[in-house]
Every structure is written in structure tokens, then in C-alpha cells.
Amino acid sequence: MHAPLVSVILPVYNGERMVAESIHSVLQQDYRPAELIVIDDGSTDGTAGIAAAFADRVRYYYQPHSGAAAARNFGIRQAKGEYIAFIDADDLWPPGKLRFQMRCFEARPAIEIVQGLIRRIKIPDLVQGRLTGADIDFPFLYTNLGAMLVRRAVFDELGYLDEGLQFNEDTDFWLRAREAGIRIVIQRKVSLIYRIHGHNLTTGENLKTMKFFPVLQRSIHRRRSSPGSIQRLARLPFLSALPGSAPDQDTPASEKSQPLVSVILCIGGHQAEAPSALESIRRQDYPRTELLIVGPNCRDLDGPGLDDFERIEWIEHPSQEGAAQLNAAIKKCTGELVAFLMGDGQWTSGKIKSQLAYLLEHPAHDYVVGRTRQILEPGTPYSIQQIDGLHLRKNLRDQLGSLMVRRSALQRVGEFRLGLHGMEETDWFLRAQDCGLSKGTLPAVLLYQFLQPDAPAEETEVMKSALLQTIRASVHRKRMGGE
């Protein structure tokens, strides 16, 4: 039985700066068969020459400048596939996008549109000839055509994109599909990387100038005026796993060869907040992780949703001290890389993948950290000790929950020191620096720390004393090393 053809449509207008990378992200997809159709919407720069370099793998068409919707419609008319996908000239597809979305259609033949999540990255500049960027928020759901995969028959039923709309033609298409009862499913995987670079079509625009509200008003009018129409759109189903799929079925061979990451969830004194921390680990969507949960009554976190981990171990530890719990868990790690999360923290989506990619690209670096954002509940009365402790930790920069470290480097630094009253993390980073470990830093927020009003507060003076102790120890090590 032959797999169905997917037609990928890429409209471009003066996109010479980024279109090659967009094309590459499509051609590197591991689903076959697929055809890529590039519609040059009247470009006056070097776009045509760049497309010509892919002549044997791309179907290229030129039209006078008519707008993105018209270019996409032109592409649909040229498409030969049973399924239609879109990508803009400044966006990227993550590896496996087509394979994962086509698997949804295979598992649920009645589906007509699969919609994935979008991740935005901000591109500051060209670095050594290659575009780089950093995540700026969580993956999110929005009506961007680049995150969808659509059966060709849907366009036959609904009609093509509205060429009278300069913006939001994708939102208009989505709303018309919803009103018509088209069967749509949401897949909890990033299927589009949206690059913000200062020259996007929507740069400087807002909802009003992009005519967003008239698009919504048209949808409301259609629903009110059409007899028997859907007055209120039903909630869409989320597809988190395919029925009857074993874990290995969604894991390509390239992922199986990726390094194992040991994730240590240290409950500490945060039993109430630990389930949220665990959920942020489970959402990471990296296939090769082992989970070690350490702390008193840690088996209370046992439950559904933990089958995705290669291995899971609960380490009952009577001590409430975080350093003792961390040391007990580290001894059980088998992964090449180790990441930590305390019970009062939550990881941002993609934390593991972004840090893993960094360490694979920079083999000389021993560990990598990201930014931390501390969260207070508005209107909640916090004690003076809690606020003082928060400000003290905020000034210490690196947080353990934002760290990913090679296990070999972790062993070089040694165990976490006991009795430091909340400064064991700072002590570890100082010792890592004194050992000569090489550090990398990602600009993205990777960790959220939530301060609960009823959480026990360390005495600020005790914390300051412990901090001074760690700094003195670091100075002493430096002096001894220089002698």
C-alpha cells in the first residue's frame, strides 16, 4: 500500500535571507512521498536564484505580486497531493512534523485537519552566516496554516483562501472550517517554528490594522444568518497519543541514539507543589529520559502519565534537606546528562531539547544554564523573610533547576554540601567554576519558581551567613590553587 502524497506550498516574496533554510526544513522531513511547491509572488531580490539551486527537488512558479493568499491558492491549484501543507519563507518545520501529523490521519481516518503547536524564536542577527535564535515563550496554539496539515478535499468543500485579506486569511479559513463542521484534531507537538526577525509581514501591525475583528464579525454573522448553522463552536479534541501505538512506534531510530537524560525531581519541603513540577517534566517531549523522584513520601506522585520515561525510580529519603536528597538521587543516575528540578519549580516547554541541542553542538562545554523567572501570586501576603530570601536568590543568577550538566562533570565537582541553608546550589556553581568547568548560557527562560505564601522561609541572616561561607570557601580554593 502506497503512502499518500503530501503537497507542501511555500509562498515567498523577497525572501532571499531565509527561504533556503525554510526549504531545507521541508526537504529534511522523513515522510515520503512529498512535493515542495515554491510560489514566487513577484520577488525582486535573489529569491529566484536561491530556488533554482533546489531545482531537482522543488517545483518553482512565478506570478506577479498578488499577496500571500493568492500565492497559496495558486500553489493549491498546482498541487498533486491528497494532503496540503503550508510553510512561509521565514519559518521552519521541526524534524518529524509531516510524519507525526500523517500518523494522526492514519490512526483516525475521519480526521480532516491536524493542527499542531507553534514555537516562536527571536532572531537577533546572522551569526557566522547561520541564523540563530532563542525561544521567547511556551509553544502555543494559533490558526497559522504552517502548523496545519489539511486534506485536499477540505478546500474543495470550503473554497480557497480569501484573497481579499492581506492578513488573517488563515484565521478566516479556520473559522469557516469550524462552522462547516470539518473534523479537526489538535496535536500536542510543535509543528511550526515561527521566526521573529523584525521584517515579518506583521511587524508593526496590531489586531486592528490586520483586520482581525472584521474576520471574527464575518464568522459571527454567518453563524447567525445561516439556518441550522453552528451557533457555538464545539471544543476541539486534543490528541496526546495515538490509539494502539507502542512508545517505540513514535520514536525514530535517530531519537533512540540520542543521549539518555537523567531528570532528578527533588521534592524537598514542597509536597503540595511537586505534582505541578512533575507535570512540567512530563511535558518535555524528549523520548530518552529517566526520572528519579526523591524525598519523603515520594511515591505519592505515582500515577498515570509516567509511562513515557525509559526508567523511573522513587527514592524515599527522610531528610527535608535538599542537598541530602540530591546526593541520594545522583548516585542512582545512569544518564549521560543530568537535569534537576526542585518541588517549587516548573520547567518551560522544550527545556530539555534546547539544552541538549546546545551541549551536542558545544562538546567542550560541561554544562549549560538558562534564565529563571520567579513568580509571586498577586495580592498574596508574603512574609518579610520570604521577600528578603527571594531578593537574595534573585541576585545569585544561576539556579539549579535551569541546569543541564554532563554526569562526568557532575562527578568532578562532587556532592552537594550539607548545612548551607538554601545556598547549596550557589556553592555547587562556585565549585564548578573553581574546578574549571566550561559553562554555556541560553538567553531563554527555562525555569519558573513559584513562591507559595505558606512555604517555610529561611532566615535571611542565616542564608547570608551561608552565602558568605560559600564565597570564603571559593576564595580559599582559588588561593590554594594558585600556590
C-alpha positions as CSV (number, residue, x, y, z in Angstrom):
1,M,0.0,0.0,0.0
2,H,1.5,3.3,-1.1
3,A,1.7,6.3,1.3
4,P,-0.4,9.3,0.2
5,L,1.4,12.3,-1.4
6,V,1.7,15.5,0.6
7,S,2.0,18.8,-1.3
8,V,3.8,21.5,0.6
9,I,3.2,25.1,-0.6
10,L,5.7,27.8,0.2
11,P,4.8,31.3,-0.9
12,V,7.7,33.8,-0.9
13,Y,8.1,37.5,-1.6
14,N,11.6,38.9,-1.4
15,G,12.7,36.2,1.0
16,E,16.3,35.6,-0.1
17,R,17.5,36.0,3.5
18,M,15.7,33.0,5.0
19,V,13.9,31.0,2.3
20,A,16.8,28.5,1.8
21,E,16.5,27.4,5.5
22,S,12.8,27.1,5.2
23,I,13.2,24.9,2.1
24,H,15.8,22.8,3.8
25,S,13.5,22.2,6.8
26,V,10.9,20.7,4.4
27,L,13.3,18.6,2.3
28,Q,14.7,17.1,5.5
29,Q,11.4,15.7,6.6
30,D,11.4,12.0,6.9
31,Y,7.9,11.4,5.5
32,R,7.7,10.3,1.9
33,P,6.3,11.0,-0.7
34,A,6.1,14.8,-0.5
35,E,6.4,17.5,-3.1
36,L,7.5,21.1,-2.4
37,I,5.9,23.9,-4.5
38,V,7.5,27.3,-4.2
39,I,5.3,30.2,-5.4
40,D,7.4,33.3,-6.0
41,D,5.0,36.2,-5.5
42,G,6.8,38.7,-7.7
43,S,10.1,38.9,-5.8
44,T,12.7,41.4,-7.0
45,D,15.6,40.1,-4.9
46,G,17.6,36.9,-5.3
47,T,14.8,34.6,-4.3
48,A,14.5,33.0,-7.8
49,G,18.2,32.2,-7.9
50,I,18.0,30.5,-4.4
51,A,15.0,28.4,-5.5
52,A,16.9,27.4,-8.7
53,A,19.5,25.8,-6.6
54,F,16.9,23.3,-5.5
55,A,15.5,22.8,-9.0
56,D,15.6,19.0,-8.9
57,R,13.7,18.8,-5.6
58,V,11.4,21.8,-5.9
59,R,8.6,22.9,-8.3
60,Y,9.1,26.6,-8.8
61,Y,6.4,29.0,-10.1
62,Y,6.5,32.8,-10.6
63,Q,3.5,35.1,-10.5
64,P,3.1,38.9,-10.4
65,H,2.9,40.2,-6.8
66,S,-0.6,39.4,-5.6
67,G,-0.3,38.7,-1.9
68,A,0.2,35.6,0.2
69,A,-3.3,34.3,0.0
70,A,-3.3,34.4,-3.8
71,A,0.2,32.7,-3.9
72,R,-1.1,29.9,-1.6
73,N,-4.2,29.4,-3.8
74,F,-2.0,29.3,-6.9
75,G,0.0,26.6,-5.1
76,I,-3.1,24.6,-4.2
77,R,-4.2,24.6,-7.9
78,Q,-0.8,23.1,-8.8
79,A,-0.7,20.6,-6.0
80,K,-1.0,16.9,-6.9
81,G,-1.2,15.6,-3.3
82,E,-4.1,14.2,-1.3
83,Y,-2.9,16.4,1.6
84,I,-1.9,20.0,1.7
85,A,0.6,21.7,4.0
86,F,2.0,25.2,4.1
87,I,5.1,26.9,5.3
88,D,6.1,30.6,5.0
89,A,9.5,31.6,3.6
90,D,10.8,32.8,7.1
91,D,9.5,29.9,9.2
92,L,10.8,26.4,9.8
93,W,9.4,22.9,10.3
94,P,10.8,20.8,13.2
95,P,12.0,17.3,12.3
96,G,9.2,14.8,12.0
97,K,6.4,17.3,11.5
98,L,4.9,15.6,8.5
99,R,5.4,12.1,9.9
100,F,3.7,12.9,13.2
101,Q,0.8,14.7,11.6
102,M,0.3,12.0,8.9
103,R,0.3,9.4,11.6
104,C,-2.8,11.2,13.1
105,F,-4.6,10.7,9.8
106,E,-3.6,7.0,9.7
107,A,-4.9,6.4,13.2
108,R,-8.1,8.4,12.8
109,P,-9.2,8.2,9.1
110,A,-12.2,10.6,9.7
111,I,-9.9,13.5,10.6
112,E,-9.7,16.3,8.0
113,I,-7.3,18.8,9.6
114,V,-4.5,18.2,12.1
115,Q,-3.3,21.3,13.9
116,G,-0.1,21.4,15.8
117,L,1.5,23.8,18.2
118,I,3.7,26.8,17.3
119,R,7.0,27.9,18.9
120,R,8.3,31.4,18.4
121,I,12.0,32.2,18.3
122,K,13.5,35.7,18.1
123,I,16.4,36.0,15.7
124,P,18.8,38.8,16.7
125,D,21.1,38.7,13.7
126,L,23.1,36.5,11.4
127,V,25.9,34.7,13.3
128,Q,28.7,33.2,11.3
129,G,26.4,33.0,8.3
130,R,23.8,31.0,10.1
131,L,20.5,32.2,11.6
132,T,20.3,31.6,15.3
133,G,17.6,32.3,17.8
134,A,16.1,31.8,21.2
135,D,12.7,30.7,22.4
136,I,10.7,33.6,23.7
137,D,7.6,31.8,25.1
138,F,5.8,28.5,25.5
139,P,4.6,26.5,22.5
140,F,1.1,27.7,21.8
141,L,-2.0,27.1,19.7
142,Y,-2.9,29.5,16.9
143,T,-4.5,29.4,13.5
144,N,-1.3,29.5,11.4
145,L,-1.5,27.5,8.3
146,G,2.1,26.4,8.7
147,A,1.1,24.4,11.8
148,M,-1.7,22.5,10.0
149,L,-1.9,19.5,7.6
150,V,-5.2,19.6,5.6
151,R,-6.9,17.0,3.4
152,R,-7.2,18.4,-0.2
153,A,-10.9,17.7,-0.1
154,V,-11.4,20.4,2.6
155,F,-10.5,23.1,0.1
156,D,-12.9,21.5,-2.4
157,E,-15.7,21.8,0.1
158,L,-14.9,25.2,1.7
159,G,-13.3,27.0,-1.2
160,Y,-9.8,28.5,-1.2
161,L,-8.2,31.3,0.9
162,D,-9.8,34.7,0.8
163,E,-7.5,36.7,-1.5
164,G,-9.2,40.0,-0.3
165,L,-7.5,39.6,3.1
166,Q,-3.9,40.8,3.4
167,F,-3.8,39.4,6.9
168,N,-5.6,36.6,8.8
169,E,-6.7,34.6,5.8
170,D,-5.6,31.6,7.8
171,T,-7.9,32.6,10.7
172,D,-10.8,33.1,8.2
173,F,-10.1,29.6,6.7
174,W,-10.0,28.1,10.2
175,L,-13.3,29.7,11.2
176,R,-15.0,28.6,8.0
177,A,-13.8,25.1,8.7
178,R,-15.1,25.1,12.2
179,E,-18.5,26.5,11.1
180,A,-18.8,23.7,8.4
181,G,-18.1,21.0,11.0
182,I,-14.8,20.0,9.4
183,R,-13.3,17.3,11.7
184,I,-10.2,18.9,13.3
185,V,-7.8,17.5,16.0
186,I,-5.2,19.3,17.9
187,Q,-1.8,17.5,18.3
188,R,0.3,18.3,21.3
189,K,3.5,18.6,19.3
190,V,5.3,21.7,17.9
191,S,4.8,21.6,14.2
192,L,5.9,25.1,13.3
193,I,8.8,27.3,14.3
194,Y,7.9,30.9,13.8
195,R,10.9,33.2,13.5
196,I,10.6,36.8,14.6
197,H,13.2,38.9,12.8
198,G,12.0,42.5,12.5
199,H,10.9,42.1,8.9
200,N,7.9,39.8,9.3
201,L,4.8,40.7,7.3
202,T,3.0,41.5,10.6
203,T,5.9,43.7,12.1
204,G,4.4,46.9,13.4
205,E,0.9,45.7,12.9
206,N,-1.9,45.1,15.5
207,L,-5.2,43.4,15.6
208,K,-7.0,46.4,14.3
209,T,-4.7,47.1,11.4
210,M,-4.6,43.4,10.4
211,K,-8.5,43.5,10.2
212,F,-8.7,40.7,12.8
213,F,-12.0,41.9,14.2
214,P,-13.8,42.1,10.8
215,V,-12.8,38.4,10.2
216,L,-14.4,37.5,13.6
217,Q,-17.5,39.6,12.8
218,R,-18.0,37.8,9.5
219,S,-17.9,34.5,11.2
220,I,-20.5,35.6,13.8
221,H,-22.7,36.9,11.0
222,R,-22.5,33.7,9.1
223,R,-23.5,31.7,12.1
224,R,-26.4,33.9,13.0
225,S,-27.8,34.2,9.5
226,S,-27.4,30.6,8.2
227,P,-30.4,28.4,9.1
228,G,-29.2,25.4,11.2
229,S,-25.7,26.7,11.4
230,I,-23.5,26.1,14.4
231,Q,-24.1,28.9,16.8
232,R,-21.4,28.0,19.2
233,L,-18.3,26.1,18.0
234,A,-17.6,22.9,19.8
235,R,-14.4,22.3,21.8
236,L,-11.8,20.6,19.7
237,P,-10.2,17.3,20.9
238,F,-6.5,17.2,21.8
239,L,-4.6,14.2,20.5
240,S,-1.8,13.4,23.0
241,A,-1.2,9.8,22.0
242,L,-2.3,7.6,19.1
243,P,-4.5,4.7,19.9
244,G,-2.7,1.4,19.8
245,S,0.7,2.9,19.5
246,A,3.6,1.4,21.4
247,P,6.1,4.0,22.7
248,D,8.8,2.9,20.2
249,Q,6.4,3.5,17.2
250,D,6.7,7.2,17.7
251,T,10.4,7.2,18.3
252,P,12.5,7.2,15.1
253,A,15.9,5.5,15.1
254,S,17.7,8.8,15.2
255,E,16.0,9.6,18.6
256,K,16.9,6.2,20.0
257,S,20.6,7.0,19.5
258,Q,20.3,10.3,21.4
259,P,21.8,10.5,24.9
260,L,19.8,9.5,28.0
261,V,19.0,12.4,30.3
262,S,18.6,11.7,34.0
263,V,16.0,14.0,35.5
264,I,16.0,14.4,39.3
265,L,12.8,15.8,40.9
266,C,13.7,16.8,44.4
267,I,10.6,17.3,46.5
268,G,12.3,18.9,49.5
269,G,9.6,20.6,51.6
270,H,7.3,21.2,48.6
271,Q,4.9,18.2,48.6
272,A,1.9,20.3,47.6
273,E,3.7,21.9,44.6
274,A,5.5,18.8,43.4
275,P,2.7,17.5,41.1
276,S,2.9,20.7,39.0
277,A,6.7,20.3,38.8
278,L,6.3,16.7,37.7
279,E,3.8,17.7,35.0
280,S,6.3,20.2,33.6
281,I,8.8,17.4,33.3
282,R,6.3,15.1,31.6
283,R,5.5,17.8,29.0
284,Q,9.2,18.0,27.8
285,D,8.5,15.6,24.8
286,Y,12.1,14.3,24.8
287,P,11.9,10.5,24.3
288,R,15.1,9.4,26.2
289,T,14.7,10.4,29.9
290,E,14.9,8.5,33.1
291,L,13.1,10.1,36.1
292,L,14.3,9.9,39.7
293,I,11.9,11.3,42.3
294,V,13.4,11.8,45.7
295,G,12.0,12.9,49.0
296,P,9.8,11.9,51.8
297,N,6.6,10.1,50.6
298,C,7.8,10.5,47.0
299,R,5.6,7.6,45.9
300,D,2.6,9.8,46.4
301,L,3.5,11.2,42.9
302,D,3.0,7.7,41.3
303,G,0.1,7.7,38.9
304,P,-0.9,7.9,35.2
305,G,1.2,9.7,32.6
306,L,4.6,8.3,33.7
307,D,4.9,5.6,31.1
308,D,6.8,7.8,28.7
309,F,10.0,7.6,30.7
310,E,12.6,5.0,30.0
311,R,13.0,4.3,33.7
312,I,11.5,5.7,36.8
313,E,12.7,5.3,40.4
314,W,11.3,6.6,43.6
315,I,13.9,7.3,46.3
316,E,12.4,7.6,49.7
317,H,14.6,9.9,51.8
318,P,13.6,11.0,55.3
319,S,15.6,14.2,55.2
320,Q,13.9,17.5,54.4
321,E,17.3,19.0,53.3
322,G,17.5,19.4,49.6
323,A,21.3,18.7,49.4
324,A,20.9,15.3,51.1
325,Q,18.1,14.3,48.7
326,L,20.0,15.5,45.7
327,N,23.1,13.4,46.6
328,A,21.0,10.3,47.1
329,A,19.4,10.7,43.7
330,I,22.7,11.4,41.9
331,K,24.1,8.1,43.0
332,K,21.2,6.4,41.1
333,C,21.6,8.3,37.8
334,T,22.6,6.3,34.7
335,G,22.2,9.1,32.1
336,E,25.0,10.8,30.2
337,L,23.3,14.2,31.1
338,V,21.6,15.2,34.3
339,A,19.0,17.9,35.0
340,F,17.4,19.0,38.2
341,L,14.0,20.4,39.3
342,M,13.0,21.3,42.8
343,G,9.5,20.8,44.0
344,D,8.6,24.5,43.9
345,G,9.7,25.0,40.3
346,Q,8.4,24.3,36.8
347,W,10.2,23.9,33.5
348,T,9.2,25.7,30.4
349,S,8.3,23.5,27.4
350,G,11.4,22.5,25.3
351,K,13.8,23.0,28.2
352,I,15.5,19.6,27.8
353,K,15.6,19.7,24.0
354,S,17.1,23.2,23.8
355,Q,19.8,22.5,26.4
356,L,20.6,19.1,24.9
357,A,21.0,20.7,21.4
358,Y,23.4,23.2,22.9
359,L,25.6,20.6,24.6
360,L,25.7,18.5,21.5
361,E,26.7,21.5,19.4
362,H,29.3,22.6,22.0
363,P,31.1,19.4,23.2
364,A,33.7,21.4,25.0
365,H,31.1,22.8,27.4
366,D,30.5,20.9,30.6
367,Y,27.1,22.4,31.5
368,V,24.5,24.9,30.3
369,V,22.1,27.1,32.2
370,G,19.1,29.3,31.2
371,R,17.2,32.1,32.8
372,T,14.9,31.9,35.8
373,R,11.7,33.8,36.4
374,Q,10.3,34.0,39.9
375,I,6.5,34.1,40.2
376,L,4.5,35.7,43.1
377,E,0.8,35.4,43.5
378,P,-0.7,38.9,43.1
379,G,-2.4,40.2,46.2
380,T,-0.9,37.5,48.4
381,P,0.6,38.5,51.7
382,Y,4.2,37.2,51.9
383,S,6.4,37.5,55.0
384,I,9.3,39.8,55.1
385,Q,11.6,36.8,55.4
386,Q,10.2,35.3,52.2
387,I,10.6,38.5,50.2
388,D,14.2,39.0,51.5
389,G,15.1,35.4,50.7
390,L,13.6,35.9,47.2
391,H,15.6,39.0,46.5
392,L,18.8,37.3,47.8
393,R,18.3,34.3,45.5
394,K,17.4,36.5,42.5
395,N,20.8,38.2,42.8
396,L,22.6,34.9,42.6
397,R,21.8,34.4,38.9
398,D,22.2,30.7,38.2
399,Q,19.5,28.3,39.6
400,L,19.9,24.5,39.8
401,G,16.5,24.0,38.1
402,S,17.9,25.7,34.9
403,L,20.9,23.5,34.8
404,M,21.8,20.6,32.5
405,V,25.2,19.1,33.2
406,R,27.3,16.2,31.9
407,R,27.3,13.4,34.5
408,S,31.1,13.2,34.2
409,A,31.4,16.9,35.1
410,L,28.9,16.5,38.0
411,Q,31.2,13.8,39.4
412,R,34.2,16.1,39.1
413,V,32.6,18.7,41.2
414,G,31.4,16.3,43.9
415,E,28.3,16.0,46.1
416,F,26.2,18.9,47.3
417,R,27.4,20.2,50.7
418,L,25.1,19.8,53.6
419,G,24.1,22.5,56.1
420,L,24.2,25.5,53.8
421,H,20.6,26.6,54.4
422,G,19.5,27.1,50.9
423,M,22.9,28.1,49.5
424,E,23.9,24.5,48.3
425,E,23.1,25.5,44.8
426,T,25.3,28.6,44.8
427,D,28.0,26.5,46.5
428,W,27.8,24.0,43.7
429,F,28.1,26.6,40.9
430,L,31.1,28.2,42.7
431,R,32.8,24.8,43.0
432,A,32.1,24.1,39.3
433,Q,33.7,27.4,38.4
434,D,36.7,26.7,40.6
435,C,37.1,23.2,39.0
436,G,37.5,24.9,35.7
437,L,34.2,23.6,34.2
438,S,33.2,25.3,30.9
439,K,29.7,26.9,31.1
440,G,27.2,27.8,28.4
441,T,24.2,30.1,28.8
442,L,21.0,30.2,26.9
443,P,19.0,33.5,26.9
444,A,15.6,31.9,27.2
445,V,13.6,31.5,30.4
446,L,13.8,27.7,31.2
447,L,12.6,27.7,34.8
448,Y,9.7,29.3,36.7
449,Q,10.0,29.4,40.5
450,F,6.7,29.8,42.4
451,L,6.8,31.3,45.9
452,Q,3.9,29.9,48.0
453,P,2.7,32.2,50.8
454,D,2.7,29.3,53.3
455,A,6.1,28.0,52.3
456,P,8.7,27.9,55.2
457,A,11.1,30.8,54.9
458,E,14.8,30.6,55.7
459,E,16.0,33.3,58.0
460,T,17.7,35.9,55.7
461,E,20.6,36.3,58.1
462,V,21.2,32.6,58.2
463,M,21.1,32.5,54.4
464,K,23.5,35.4,54.2
465,S,25.9,33.7,56.6
466,A,25.7,30.5,54.5
467,L,26.4,32.6,51.3
468,L,29.4,34.2,52.9
469,Q,30.6,30.8,53.9
470,T,30.4,29.5,50.4
471,I,32.2,32.6,49.0
472,R,35.0,32.3,51.5
473,A,35.4,28.6,50.6
474,S,35.7,29.6,46.9
475,V,38.3,32.3,47.6
476,H,40.2,29.8,49.7
477,R,40.2,27.2,46.9
478,K,41.4,29.8,44.4
479,R,44.3,30.8,46.7
480,M,45.3,27.2,47.3
481,G,45.1,26.5,43.6
482,G,47.4,29.5,42.9
483,E,50.1,28.4,45.3
